[in-house]
Amino acid sequence: MKRFPSLLAMTSLCFLFACSKQDSFDKTALLQAWQTEVIAPAWQEVAAQGPNLATKVNLFLAQPSNASLTDAREAWRQAARAWGAAEPFVFGEMKSQYLHWSIGRSPANSSSIEASISDSSRTLDSLYMRQQSSYAKSLSAIEYLLFADSSQQLPFSARRADYLRLAVQHLALEMQKPQDIWENQGEGQRFAAAEGYELGSAISELSNGMINLAQEISRKKLGKPLGKENDGIFLPESVEHPDAHFSIGLLKANFEGLEDAFLLGRPNLQAYWESESSNEVPAQFLANLRAAISLCESLGDDLQAALQNQPDQVEALYDLSRAIYLALSNDMAAVFGITVLPSDNDGD
């Protein structure tokens, strides 16, 4: 597993400066707002989209047609968008239970999926699906089954239909776990009570969740296809969600999730950051986020096509993503006096 170098963003001067100012901010209200107004709704949407995807896929399998396949594909996009918007909040128990892998791991292991389908000696059931790698049952695996060339051959074979049904059933259950953990198992309450600035505090967890996602966007989701992370080698085939041509669609959801983490809640992260900073970085951070979202909208959903037809705009999107990442990992982390942890979500 590839780990990016840790960025130690805390200095004694910044820490003392932050602590002297943070006493004047209602941090208890801030953490409660994050718990109930920012993070809970994101996990509720993820939980809702899992069963919706299962319903649409089951309707497609019961009545296979181009129309029902189109509906199933749109349900997949809705589920992917919900997950993308919630990715800043993958920390604590969400990460400890590897839900970011069971739900969002990519790319799909198409060889494993096809081997399971073709080998009739294997019994396809819920136990078998639980034993499979997350590469063979995550959103990316469902994408492969719904969008790859084989999905055009209707109706699906009995075993392909069984595999898809079981994979979606498993994924729907996984997508409901974050809400249950946050609202019913006490994770949200633990988070809201975790004041302070040390590792494990709410501000450290949310900041690192945002920083790790911003780093992944810049380095993996955009930088790798553009050749920024692999000695200038242009790798358009490495884009996320290539079968659905939805790489930019998910990027937009990621940027919107960062925007929600910054703006939602009363009080919100923007107010907190601005209360601790005497510079224009928070305002520029928001401007860059909104510019990135707007650029995603203008590029469409397909990053491979954009790399070919609008490379300058993709470069501009990469530059924005880099600025967003640096604002979080350098300025925000230093102002809040938190340590930036390495990301473990290599996705490879």
N, C-alpha and C positions, 0 to 999 in steps of 0.2 A: 504494500500500500504506500503510495507516494504521499509524503507530508511536506507542506510548504514551510519555510522557515518561520519560526515564531517571531513576532514583532513585539518587543518589550516596550510598551508605550508609557510607562510610569516613571516619572522622576520625582524626587523628594520635593522639589520646588513646586511642580505642577500639583502634586498631591496636597501639599499644604495650602496652596492657593485655592484649589477646588473645595477643600473641606471648609475653609473659612467662609466661602460664599454659599455653599450648599445648605448651611444651617438656616438660611433665610427662605428656602423654598420648601413648600409643603410636599415632601417626598412621599409621605404616607398616602396622600391623595393621588399622587402620580402613579405609584405602584398599584393601587386599587383600580385606577382608570385603565392601566395596561392590562390588568387581569380580566376585567369585565367588559371593557369597551373596545379593546384592540385585539387581544389574543383569543378570547372566547368566541367571538363571532367568526374568526378565521377558521377555527377548528370545527365550529358548527357547520360551516359551508362545506368543508371537506367531508364531514360525516354525512351530509345530505346528498352529496354528489356520488358517493359510492353506491348506495342502493339505486339511485337513478340510473347509473350506468348499467347495473345488473339488470334492471327492468328492461331497458332498451335493448340490451344484448339478448335477453331471453325472448323478447318479442321478435327480434330478427331471426333467431334460431328456430322459433316456432313457425314463422312465416317468412322465409328467406326471399328477399327481393331487393332490388336496387334502392327502393324507397326506405325499407326497414333498415338496410345497411347504412344508408345516409343518416338516419336517425341515431343509430348506434354510434356512428362516428362522431356526430355532434355531441352526444352524451360523453364520449371519451374526451373531447376537447373541453367540455365544461368541467369534467373531473380534473383534467390536467391544469386548467386555469386556477381552480380552487386550491390545488396543491401548490402551484407556483406562488400564489399570493400568501400562502401560509408558511413558506420555507424560512422566512426570517425567524420564526418561532420554534425552530427545531433545536431545542436544548433541554437540559434536565432529563426527565424520564423519557421524553420523546426520543432523545438521542441514546440514552442508556438502553432502551428497548429496540434500538435500530429501526424505528419506524420510517426514518428517511430512506432506508434501504428497502424495506419490504414494500413501500409505496412507490418511491420515486427512483429506484435504482435503474441505471442505464449503462450501456445499451442492452437491448434484449439479446438473450442467448438463443438465437434462432435455431442453431444446430441441436441444442438440447430439446427445444420445443418440438422440432420436427422428428427427432428420435423417439420422443414419448408418443407422438401421434402415430408413427409408422410401426412401432413395435407392439403388435397385438398381444404379445405375451404379458405385457404390463397391464395391470388393472388400474384404470383411471377412476379414482374416487377422491374424496376429500382428504383422506390420509395421505395418499400419494402426492397430492398437490402441496400439502403442508411440508412434505419432505424435499420439495424441489427448491433449487436456488432462487433467490429473489430476482435474478436476471431472467427467470422463466415464468414469473407470475406477477411482476410489477406493472405499473402503468405502461412501461415500454414494451413489455411482453404482450399486453392487450393491444397496444398500438400495432405491433407486428401482425397479430392475428386479424385485426380489423382493416388494416391499410395496405399491407404488402400485396404483391401480385397474386398470391394464392387466395386472397379474399375476394377476388373477382370471379372465382369459380364457384358459382352458386348452383344448388345448395352445397353447404359444407359436407364433407364426409361425416359419418357418425362419430368417429373418434376425434376429428378436428372440432366438431361441435361440442362434444363432451369436454374436451380440454379447455376450450374457450369458456364454456359455462362454469366449469370448476374454478378456473383462474379468476374469473370475474367475481364469483361468489367469495373466494378467498380475499381478493382485493377489497371488496365492499366491507368485509369484516375488519380488515386492517385499517381502512379509512375512517372507521367509527371509533377506533381506539384512542386517538388523540383527544377527542372531545370527552370521552369517558375518563381518561386519565386526568384531564385538566379540571373537569367540573365535578366528577363523582369520587375520584380517588385522592383528592386533596392536593394535587400538583399546583393548581391555581392559587390556592390559599397559601401553600408553602412559598410560592413565588412572591406573592404580595407582602408576605411577612419578612422576606429576606432583605432587610435594609443593610446599609453599609456599602462598601466599595471593593471588598475582597472577592476572591474567586468564589463562586456560588451565590453571590448576591444577585438580586434581580437586575440591577443596572449592568453588572458584568455579564450576566447570561443573555439579556436582550442585546446588548452592544455586540457581544461576540457572535450571536446569531445573525445579526445584520452584517457584520464585517465578513464572516465566513461566506455568506451568500454573495456579497458584493465581490469578494475575491474569486469565487467560483465563476460568476458571470464574466468578469474581466479576463481571467486566465484560461478557463476551460471552455466556457460556452461561446465566447467571442475570440479570445486570443489564440486558442489552438487552431480553429479553422483558418484564421488569418495568418498563421505562421509566426505569431508573436512568441509562442512558448516552445517552439520546436525548430530552432535554428533557421527560421525564415521559410520553412517548408509549408507551402499552402495546402491545407487539408480540409477541403470542403466536405469530404465524406465523414468527417468527425463531428458534424453538427448534431445537436440533440434532436431527437424525434424526427429522423429523416424520412421514415415511411409515411408519417402523417403530414410531412412538410409543415411542421408546427414549431420550429425552433424559435422564431421571433415571437410567435404567439405566447410561448412560455416565458421568454425573456420579458415581454411586456407585463405578464402577470407577476414576475419576480420584482420588477421595478415598482409596480403598483403595490406589492406587499411591503416594500421598503417605504414607499410613500405613506401607506397606512400606519406603519410603525412610527413614523415621524410625526404625522398630523392628527391621527385619531386620539380620542380621549381628552378629558378635561380634568386637570391640565394634561398637556401632551409633551412629547419629547422635544418638539421644536422650542416650546417655552422654556423647558429645563435647560437645553443646550444654550439657548440665547442668554439665559440668566447667569450662566457660568462662563460666557465667552465675551470678549471685548472686540472680536473681529467679525468679518462678514462671512465667515465660512458657513454657518448654518443657513443663511439666506442663499448663498451660492450653491450649497448642497441641494436645497429644494429646487432651485432653478435648473440644475443639472438633471435631477430626477425627472422633472416635468419635460425637459427637452428630450430626454431618452425615451420617455413614454410616447411623446409626439412623433419622434423619429421611427419608433417601432410601428406605430400606426401607419405611417406613410410608406414603410417598406413592405408591409404585408406580413404574412405568417411564415413564409418560406425563406430561411436564411441561405440555403444553397442557391436559390434563384437570385437573391439579392447580392450574394458574393459575385455572381457572374455578371449581373446586369447593372448593379448599383454599388460597385466596390468602394467608391469614395464615401458614400453614405454609411456603409458598414464600418469603415475606418472611423468616421465621425462618431458612430455609436460606441465603438471600442474606446475612443478617447474620453467620451462621457462616462463610460463605465469605470475607466481607470481613475478619473477624477472623483467619482462617487466613492470608490473603494479607498482612495487615499484620504479623503475628508473624514471617513469613518475611522480608519485604522490609525491615522496620525493625529488629527486635530481632536476629534471627539474623544478618543481613548485617552489622550493626554489630559484634556480638560476634566474628564470625569475621574482620572486617576485609576484606570483599570488596566489589567494586563491582557493583551491580545493573545489568544490561544490559537494554535495551528488548526486548520481544517482537516477533518478526517474523511470528508466526502469526496473521494477521488472519482467515483462513478465509473471507473474503468474495470 
